[in-house]
Every structure is written in structure tokens, then in C-alpha cells.
Amino acid sequence: MEQPPRVSQQVKLAAHPEGKLRSTDFILAETPLPSLAPHQVLLRNRWFRISVSTRLMASRDAKEIKGIPFPALRPGDALADGAIGEVIAATPESGLKVGDTVSHSLGWRDYAVADARQCTVLPRERLDPVAYLGHGWTAYAALTRGTHINRGDTVLVSSGAGAIGSMTGQIARRLGAGRVIGSTGSPGKVEWMKHELGYDAVIVRDGRPFAAQLAEAAPHGIDVFVDMVGGEQLTAAVSQAREGARFVILGALIAELNAQGSSAIAPTEIDSFQLPIKGITLRGYSACEDDPGAFAEWMQRLDAWRHEGTVCLPATIFKGLDNAPKALQEACEGKLKGVVLVEL
Ligand SMILES: NC(=O)c1ccc[n+]([C@@H]2O[C@H](COP(=O)([O-])OP(=O)(O)OC[C@H]3O[C@@H](n4cnc5c(N)ncnc54)[C@H](OP(=O)(O)O)[C@@H]3O)[C@@H](O)[C@H]2O)c1
């Protein structure tokens, strides 16, 4: 029988990032594992997710934010994020058994002691980590709860190659959208976005006015905007909105990934008169806070759509815990596609 380890390797914040995040802002540290209390289990992590919000939560002024499922970090704190692990020791009260595979929130480490009540048992056979740790369900919840798609809608997705965005365009199409437009800051992602993700047009954040590019990509206007970015993309989307357009705001990457330093404030100028004139609805939406039940429904839809071969699950997978800080740095720099996972 496997001897339970006494220590865990954990990635910790070394210092608050100044400006651009560097992988050296983090250290890998050995940390003693506590003995198990009632309801607890010892997990060996197999995969965990990298989220760009970690840059915001690592910033000097970070505070708890509703909807971001990990705390503000101080130097010396271990990072956390969604993970999949295998139970290697369990207390009788936990209701779990050795060999179970669970999802939980203690990523960024090889071994974790977790409360079984915070763990969800997953199927062991043919487990696809991208399906469970990816943001397909966030995109699905936003498109079915945060707003809805009418047949033939023109849909704009900002950060359309990112963790949420790479799923949003595909799901919008499956739900009946007619024309789907994505944005990116990386010219190298354009062909992939068109061919793999099925965007009809891609707008590149390259210094040219976004409004002019959007008017060209959607000459008849947009019906739905799923916004992860804010700033000039939101300004332009309001100008290009059609009568009755629905905007669902999921995040503000202009603030989180600001080159000068991460921030939780994303001031954006919009022509507010357009809202009553066109009957535009603007809604902020958080999938984890607003409708946790969407996950189960999404997994059923995903099964059916994958069976038909009509959706893909884009991901960039790094191997090894020591590569995790590099994965976060590259995710924030826009070098990666889809959801970013680390495999241990
Ligand atoms: N509401 C919810 O339920 C929910 C849940 C999870 C996350 N979120 C939020 O949703 C947003 C998107 O999350 P995500 O995990 O899917 O992130 P993401 O889109 O994967 O973010 C990384 C990408 O952002 C783009 N980017 C880099 N710098 C940028 C800048 N200065 N301005 C605009 N884009 C930049 C890059 O893509 P390109 O090179 O392609 O531009 C990069 O690859 C975040 O604000 C996150 O906090 C919301």
C-alpha cells in the first residue's frame, strides 16, 4: 500500500508582482501536510486550472471579490484554483474512499488535505479534465441564464480565444446564432479561431479603432455581446448594437491584465443614450454565484454535442508543478489558447 506523503509541494506567492507578472513572483515550497481531521481526505492532484484572475489576486491591493473562487494573496500564501485529484487517504466521516477521483479547489500543489464536503466525485473512466476544469459551463450558463440566443442572432465575443471565449463562440452557434464574431489581441490566433472555433470573423486588437473593425465585421449590428474585456470593445459594441441587443458582462480583462499592473477597476465610456433608444440590456453575470445548477445541464449538452462532433474543448496543457508559474505568465501575456491546465 502507498505510504501517505508527509509534505506537499505548493506554489506560493513570493512577492506582489510589480507591473508585468513574472514567473519569479512565485516559489515552489515544501509544506508539511497536517494529519487528517474528521471529514477530511488526502488527495494527490492530477490536474489543476490556471486562471488569469490569479494575477489580480496576487496584486498588492487585492481584496476578496465575489465570483473569484480564490482569496487575495499575501507573500507566503499558497495559490489555489480548480483541481482534479485522487483520494489516497480518507477518514470514515468523509464518505469517500481511496481511489475516488474528485474535483476540488486546492490546485497549485501536488498533495492537498481537503474537506470531503467541498469535493465532488467524478467518473474515473475516460475522465476528460478539460470538460471538468474548463469554462464551457461558464460560457453555457452565460448564454442560457445571463442572456439567451435567438435564431440568427449576430453574437460578439471578446477575448474569443480565451478560456471562456473559446467555448462561447462555439456554444452560441449551437444555440442558434447566425453570425459569430470574436476578438483577440494575437494575430497568430485568427486562423485557428476561424477554423477550429468556427468564428465567421475575428477582430484583432492591434491599435486600429475597434469600432471601425466591428462595423466592418457586423455591418447590420450585433444582437448579443458576451464581454470578458471592457474598454473600447464595450464602447464599440454599444454603438454597433441593434434594437433589443443583450449584453452579458463576465469580466474586465483590460483591468485584470492591464500592462501597468492588475486592477479591479475598469472605467469604460459608453454612449448611455443608446441604451433606451435601442432598448439594450446590460447585465453582469457570474456563473458560479448565479446558477451553480447550470453545470450538470452543460455536461449533458456537451456529451451530445461532442458525440455529433460539433464542439471542441480547446486547452493548453503544461506538465509539472514547476511549470505552473510559467503557464500563468504566458496566459496573462496572451500566448496561450483555451483553458490552461497543469498536469502532474
Ligand atoms: N463571470 C463569470 O462567471 C466568470 C468566471 C470565470 C472568469 N471570469 C472572468 O472572465 C474574464 C475572462 O476569463 P478567462 O479565464 O476566460 O480569461 P482569458 O480570456 O483566457 O484571458 C487570457 C487572455 O486574455 C487576452 N488578453 C491579454 N491581455 C489582454 C488585455 N490587456 N486586454 C484584453 N485581453 C487581453 C489574451 O487573449 P488574446 O491574445 O486572444 O487577446 C489572453 O490569452 C476574466 O475577467 C475573468 O476574471 C468570469
The ligand as an SDF file (V2000), in Angstrom:
LIG
                    3D

 48 52  0  0  0  0  0  0  0  0999 V2000
  -18.4990   35.7540  -14.7100 N   0  0  0  0  0  0  0  0  0  0  0  0
  -18.0070   34.5350  -14.5310 C   0  0  0  0  0  0  0  0  0  0  0  0
  -18.7140   33.5690  -14.2040 O   0  0  0  0  0  0  0  0  0  0  0  0
  -16.5310   34.3260  -14.7180 C   0  0  0  0  0  0  0  0  0  0  0  0
  -15.9190   33.0900  -14.4420 C   0  0  0  0  0  0  0  0  0  0  0  0
  -14.5430   32.9770  -14.6410 C   0  0  0  0  0  0  0  0  0  0  0  0
  -13.8100   34.0640  -15.0970 C   0  0  0  0  0  0  0  0  0  0  0  0
  -14.4390   35.2620  -15.3100 N   0  0  0  0  0  0  0  0  0  0  0  0
  -13.7440   36.4550  -15.8180 C   0  0  0  0  0  0  0  0  0  0  0  0
  -13.9130   36.4580  -17.2290 O   0  0  0  0  0  0  0  0  0  0  0  0
  -12.7750   37.0330  -17.8660 C   0  0  0  0  0  0  0  0  0  0  0  0
  -12.1870   36.0370  -18.8410 C   0  0  0  0  0  0  0  0  0  0  0  0
  -11.6990   34.9240  -18.1180 O   0  0  0  0  0  0  0  0  0  0  0  0
  -10.8800   33.7990  -18.8640 P   0  0  0  0  0  0  0  0  0  0  0  0
  -10.3920   32.8660  -17.8110 O   0  0  0  0  0  0  0  0  0  0  0  0
  -11.6770   33.2570  -19.9960 O   0  0  0  0  0  0  0  0  0  0  0  0
   -9.6600   34.6330  -19.4020 O   0  0  0  0  0  0  0  0  0  0  0  0
   -8.9610   34.5560  -20.8410 P   0  0  0  0  0  0  0  0  0  0  0  0
   -9.8890   35.1400  -21.8470 O   0  0  0  0  0  0  0  0  0  0  0  0
   -8.4650   33.1720  -21.0650 O   0  0  0  0  0  0  0  0  0  0  0  0
   -7.7670   35.5580  -20.5740 O   0  0  0  0  0  0  0  0  0  0  0  0
   -6.4910   35.4100  -21.1420 C   0  0  0  0  0  0  0  0  0  0  0  0
   -6.4890   36.0640  -22.4900 C   0  0  0  0  0  0  0  0  0  0  0  0
   -6.7850   37.4600  -22.3530 O   0  0  0  0  0  0  0  0  0  0  0  0
   -6.3020   38.1400  -23.5090 C   0  0  0  0  0  0  0  0  0  0  0  0
   -5.6290   39.3700  -23.0780 N   0  0  0  0  0  0  0  0  0  0  0  0
   -4.3780   39.5140  -22.6210 C   0  0  0  0  0  0  0  0  0  0  0  0
   -4.1350   40.8170  -22.2890 N   0  0  0  0  0  0  0  0  0  0  0  0
   -5.2580   41.4840  -22.5560 C   0  0  0  0  0  0  0  0  0  0  0  0
   -5.6340   42.8500  -22.4410 C   0  0  0  0  0  0  0  0  0  0  0  0
   -4.7860   43.7750  -21.9920 N   0  0  0  0  0  0  0  0  0  0  0  0
   -6.8730   43.1920  -22.7960 N   0  0  0  0  0  0  0  0  0  0  0  0
   -7.7370   42.2490  -23.2520 C   0  0  0  0  0  0  0  0  0  0  0  0
   -7.4310   40.9360  -23.3870 N   0  0  0  0  0  0  0  0  0  0  0  0
   -6.2060   40.5700  -23.0390 C   0  0  0  0  0  0  0  0  0  0  0  0
   -5.3360   37.1960  -24.1830 C   0  0  0  0  0  0  0  0  0  0  0  0
   -6.0010   36.6400  -25.2910 O   0  0  0  0  0  0  0  0  0  0  0  0
   -5.7910   37.1930  -26.7960 P   0  0  0  0  0  0  0  0  0  0  0  0
   -4.3300   37.0940  -27.0920 O   0  0  0  0  0  0  0  0  0  0  0  0
   -6.6300   36.2490  -27.5690 O   0  0  0  0  0  0  0  0  0  0  0  0
   -6.3190   38.5880  -26.7620 O   0  0  0  0  0  0  0  0  0  0  0  0
   -5.1510   36.0910  -23.1490 C   0  0  0  0  0  0  0  0  0  0  0  0
   -4.8500   34.8500  -23.7490 O   0  0  0  0  0  0  0  0  0  0  0  0
  -11.8340   37.4150  -16.7300 C   0  0  0  0  0  0  0  0  0  0  0  0
  -12.0690   38.7750  -16.4180 O   0  0  0  0  0  0  0  0  0  0  0  0
  -12.2630   36.5220  -15.5770 C   0  0  0  0  0  0  0  0  0  0  0  0
  -11.9900   37.0930  -14.3070 O   0  0  0  0  0  0  0  0  0  0  0  0
  -15.7740   35.3820  -15.1700 C   0  0  0  0  0  0  0  0  0  0  0  0
  1  2  1  0
  2  3  2  0
  2  4  1  0
  4  5  1  0
  4 48  2  0
  5  6  2  0
  6  7  1  0
  7  8  2  0
  8  9  1  0
  8 48  1  0
  9 10  1  0
  9 46  1  0
 10 11  1  0
 11 12  1  0
 11 44  1  0
 12 13  1  0
 13 14  1  0
 14 15  2  0
 14 16  1  0
 14 17  1  0
 17 18  1  0
 18 19  2  0
 18 20  1  0
 18 21  1  0
 21 22  1  0
 22 23  1  0
 23 24  1  0
 23 42  1  0
 24 25  1  0
 25 26  1  0
 25 36  1  0
 26 27  1  0
 26 35  1  0
 27 28  2  0
 28 29  1  0
 29 30  1  0
 29 35  2  0
 30 31  1  0
 30 32  2  0
 32 33  1  0
 33 34  2  0
 34 35  1  0
 36 37  1  0
 36 42  1  0
 37 38  1  0
 38 39  2  0
 38 40  1  0
 38 41  1  0
 42 43  1  0
 44 45  1  0
 44 46  1  0
 46 47  1  0
M  CHG  2   8   1  16  -1
M  END
$$$$
